[in-house]
Each structure stands twice: as C-alpha cells, then as structure tokens.
Amino acid sequence: MDRETYDAYAQFGTTLSADGSPIPRREPKEGLCLTDEEAALYRALCTGALPNPRVEQERIPMTQAIARL
C-alpha cells in the first residue's frame, strides 16, 4: 500500500488486531521486498507515527487496488 491510498482510506483504519487486542508498536522487519514508498509507510505504521496501524484492505474498492498495481 502506498501513502496516498493509506490517507484516502485511513477512516477504515483501526488500532486493534483481528482478535480485538491493541496493535503494539514494533521494530520494522528488514528484507520485505518493498518499494521505497511502501517501506516508508510500513515503518510509519510499525512505529506508531500514523494513527491507525491497520487499514482494512477489503474496504478499498477493487478498481482502486487494480489501478495501483
């Protein structure tokens, strides 16, 4: 996911994991084969720099997802 998409759909974000527990901050993993833009967003999500560390990707319209690929 890129930052533009995150910003557009952040209202569908959450601070809770699938089991309802809070998503903790963590050290970003290395070697994930992300673009520079994706890696920057990933680091921001892991470290708590953004308010919602999880956005339900199912809420992003398929046409928008396809356009980003």
C-alpha positions as CSV (number, residue, x, y, z in Angstrom):
1,M,0.0,0.0,0.0
2,D,1.2,3.5,-0.7
3,R,0.8,6.6,1.4
4,E,-1.8,8.2,-0.9
5,T,-4.0,5.1,-0.6
6,Y,-3.5,4.9,3.2
7,D,-4.5,8.6,3.5
8,A,-7.6,8.1,1.4
9,Y,-8.8,5.1,3.4
10,A,-7.5,5.8,6.8
11,Q,-11.0,6.3,8.1
12,F,-11.3,2.5,7.8
13,G,-8.3,2.0,10.0
14,T,-8.1,0.6,13.4
15,T,-5.7,0.3,16.3
16,L,-6.9,-3.2,17.1
17,S,-5.8,-6.6,15.7
18,A,-8.2,-9.2,14.3
19,D,-8.7,-10.7,17.8
20,G,-9.5,-7.2,19.3
21,S,-6.3,-6.7,21.1
22,P,-4.3,-3.4,20.7
23,I,-1.7,-3.5,17.9
24,P,1.6,-2.9,19.6
25,R,4.4,-0.7,18.2
26,R,7.3,-2.8,16.9
27,E,10.6,-2.7,15.1
28,P,10.0,-2.9,11.3
29,K,11.3,-6.1,9.7
30,E,14.0,-5.9,7.0
31,G,14.2,-7.5,3.6
32,L,10.5,-7.4,2.7
33,C,11.0,-6.5,-0.9
34,L,9.0,-3.3,-0.7
35,T,9.4,-0.2,-2.8
36,D,10.9,2.8,-1.0
37,E,7.4,4.4,-0.7
38,E,5.9,1.1,0.7
39,A,8.8,0.7,3.1
40,A,8.3,4.3,4.4
41,L,4.7,3.7,5.1
42,Y,5.4,0.3,6.7
43,R,8.0,1.9,9.0
44,A,5.5,4.6,10.0
45,L,2.8,2.1,10.7
46,C,5.1,-0.1,12.8
47,T,6.5,2.8,14.9
48,G,3.2,4.5,15.6
49,A,3.8,7.6,13.5
50,L,0.4,7.1,12.0
51,P,-2.9,6.9,14.0
52,N,-4.2,3.7,12.5
53,P,-1.6,0.9,12.1
54,R,-4.1,-1.3,10.3
55,V,-6.4,-0.4,7.4
56,E,-8.9,-3.0,6.2
57,Q,-7.8,-3.5,2.7
58,E,-11.1,-5.1,1.9
59,R,-12.6,-1.7,2.2
60,I,-10.5,-0.3,-0.7
61,P,-12.5,-0.6,-3.9
62,M,-11.1,-3.3,-6.3
63,T,-10.8,-0.7,-9.1
64,Q,-8.6,1.4,-6.9
65,A,-6.4,-1.6,-5.9
66,I,-6.0,-2.6,-9.6
67,A,-5.2,0.9,-10.6
68,R,-2.3,0.9,-8.1
69,L,-0.9,-2.3,-9.4
